Amino acid sequence: MQRHLYLHGFGSGPNSYKGVAFTDHYAAKGIAIERLNLRVPSLEHLRVSQMIATAQTALGDPGDTAIVFGSSLGALTASRLAAKDTRVTKLVLLAPAFQLIARWRDMLGPELDVWRETGWREFMDFTTKQMARIDFGFMDDAVMVEADGDPDVHVPTLIIHGTNDATVPVEHSRRFAEGRANVELIEVDDGHELIASLPRILAETDRFLGV
């Protein structure tokens, strides 16, 4: 069985705008996309390792295959999944959150120490549009996930990244794509959410998948 999985980003959920747009677009082509809930084990105790495990379970039976779509942290999860499970045959990554730990250390600065000391930090929960707290175990877990460097991805991969992305600079995708013949990087004039580029994203994904 060929599956199609969509992995949402940090602080988001399975009903994200892009996730629903992908689902509706491909439903019209007779392709069912399963939007996973990666707020695991909960948003408060979010763990990248559990996100990867949840996505791996969704791959199905040993003989199944999957095309995996991901946005931001979901795209990082998708790439980690592809590096460890050969059932993933293609990736579509939107503003993938490569170099998570290094970026967050730079972004948070002294606030990272406060988060470590108090154990909690508030972030925007984009599903409720309210602030929600996440424990520092998220960072400890992410350090272990990233211990072996960038994900070693060998499947055909389409990356679409905005040149005005202030959350995950496009340079991270450029560096990841460099020297990898299996990776195609498309840069668009957009920010991290990529909402303005959605028609282009869907068209490029159609081309990439041959549908």
C-alpha positions in Angstrom: 0.0 0.0 0.0 1.2 3.5 -0.9 0.5 6.0 1.9 0.7 9.8 1.9 1.5 11.4 5.3 1.5 15.1 6.2 3.5 16.2 9.3 2.8 19.6 10.8 5.2 22.0 12.4 6.0 23.1 15.9 3.1 24.5 17.9 0.8 23.5 15.0 -1.6 20.5 14.5 -3.1 18.2 12.0 -5.7 20.8 10.9 -3.0 23.4 9.9 -3.8 25.6 6.9 -1.1 24.0 4.7 -2.0 20.5 5.8 -5.7 21.0 4.9 -4.7 22.6 1.6 -2.6 19.6 0.7 -5.3 17.2 1.7 -8.0 19.0 -0.4 -5.7 19.5 -3.4 -4.8 15.8 -3.6 -8.2 14.5 -2.7 -9.4 16.1 -5.9 -6.8 13.8 -7.6 -7.9 10.7 -5.8 -5.0 10.7 -3.4 -5.7 10.5 0.3 -3.3 12.3 2.6 -3.3 11.4 6.3 -2.5 14.4 8.5 -0.8 13.1 11.6 -1.1 14.6 15.1 2.5 15.1 16.2 1.8 16.8 19.5 3.3 13.8 21.3 3.2 12.7 24.0 1.6 16.1 24.5 2.4 19.7 23.6 3.7 20.4 27.1 6.1 17.5 26.8 6.8 17.6 23.1 9.6 15.3 22.0 11.1 15.1 18.5 11.9 11.4 19.1 8.3 10.7 19.7 7.2 12.6 16.6 9.5 10.4 14.6 8.2 7.3 16.3 4.6 8.3 15.7 5.3 8.9 12.0 7.1 5.6 11.7 4.1 3.8 13.1 1.9 5.5 10.6 3.9 4.0 7.7 1.9 0.9 8.2 2.9 -2.7 7.4 6.4 -3.8 6.4 5.5 -4.0 2.8 3.9 -0.5 2.7 5.6 2.6 1.3 4.9 6.3 1.9 5.4 9.7 0.4 5.9 12.1 3.3 5.1 15.8 3.4 6.3 18.0 6.2 6.4 21.6 7.3 9.1 23.1 9.5 9.6 20.8 12.5 7.4 18.3 10.7 9.8 18.5 7.7 12.7 17.8 10.0 10.8 14.8 11.4 10.1 13.6 7.9 13.7 13.7 6.9 14.8 11.9 10.1 12.1 9.3 9.3 13.4 8.8 5.8 16.9 8.4 7.0 16.0 5.4 9.2 13.1 3.7 7.3 13.3 2.6 3.7 9.5 2.6 3.4 9.7 6.3 2.8 10.1 6.7 -1.0 9.9 10.5 -1.5 9.9 13.7 0.6 8.3 17.1 0.2 9.8 19.4 2.8 8.5 22.9 3.4 10.9 25.2 5.3 12.6 22.3 7.1 13.8 23.0 10.5 17.4 21.8 10.0 20.0 22.6 12.6 17.3 22.9 15.3 19.6 23.1 18.3 22.1 25.5 16.9 19.4 27.8 15.6 17.5 27.8 18.9 20.7 28.5 20.9 21.3 31.5 18.7 17.7 32.6 18.8 17.0 32.3 22.5 20.4 33.3 23.8 20.2 33.9 27.6 16.6 32.9 27.6 17.7 29.3 26.9 19.4 29.2 30.3 16.2 30.5 32.0 14.2 27.8 30.2 16.7 25.2 31.4 16.6 26.5 35.0 12.9 26.9 35.3 12.0 23.8 33.3 9.3 25.6 31.2 8.9 28.2 28.5 5.9 29.6 26.8 5.3 29.4 23.0 2.4 30.2 20.8 0.0 27.3 20.3 -1.2 27.9 16.7 -4.1 25.6 17.1 -5.6 27.5 20.1 -4.1 30.9 19.3 -3.0 31.1 22.9 0.3 30.7 24.7 1.2 27.3 26.0 4.2 26.0 28.0 6.7 23.4 26.9 9.2 21.7 29.2 12.9 21.8 28.6 13.0 18.1 27.9 12.1 19.1 24.4 15.6 20.5 24.0 17.4 17.6 25.7 15.6 15.2 23.4 16.4 17.2 20.3 20.1 17.2 21.2 20.0 13.4 21.2 18.1 13.3 17.9 20.6 15.6 16.2 23.7 13.9 17.7 24.6 12.3 14.4 24.4 15.5 12.4 22.1 16.2 9.5 19.7 13.4 8.5 21.2 11.1 5.9 18.5 11.2 3.3 18.8 9.3 0.0 15.3 9.3 -1.4 14.1 11.9 -4.0 13.5 15.1 -2.0 11.8 18.4 -2.9 12.5 21.3 -0.5 10.6 24.6 -0.9 11.9 27.4 1.3 11.2 31.1 1.5 14.1 33.5 1.0 12.6 35.8 3.7 12.2 33.1 6.3 13.2 34.7 9.6 12.5 31.5 11.6 14.6 29.0 9.6 16.9 30.9 7.3 17.0 29.5 3.8 20.8 29.0 4.1 20.1 25.8 6.1 18.3 24.3 3.2 20.9 25.5 0.8 23.6 23.8 2.8 21.6 20.6 3.1 20.9 20.4 -0.6 24.5 21.1 -1.7 26.1 18.1 -3.1 23.0 15.9 -2.8 21.8 14.9 -6.3 18.6 13.5 -4.8 17.6 16.9 -3.4 15.9 19.7 -5.3 15.7 23.1 -3.6 13.2 25.7 -4.8 13.4 29.1 -3.3 10.4 31.4 -3.2 9.9 35.0 -2.2 8.1 34.3 1.1 8.5 33.9 4.8 8.4 30.8 7.1 4.6 30.1 6.8 4.8 30.0 2.9 1.1 30.8 2.7 1.5 33.3 -0.2 3.4 30.6 -2.1 0.9 27.8 -1.7 -0.3 27.7 -5.3 3.4 27.5 -6.5 4.1 24.9 -3.8 1.2 22.7 -4.9 2.2 23.0 -8.6 5.8 22.1 -7.9 4.7 19.2 -5.7 2.5 17.9 -8.5 5.4 18.1 -10.9 7.8 16.4 -8.5 5.3 13.6 -7.8 4.2 13.3 -11.4 0.5 13.6 -10.7 
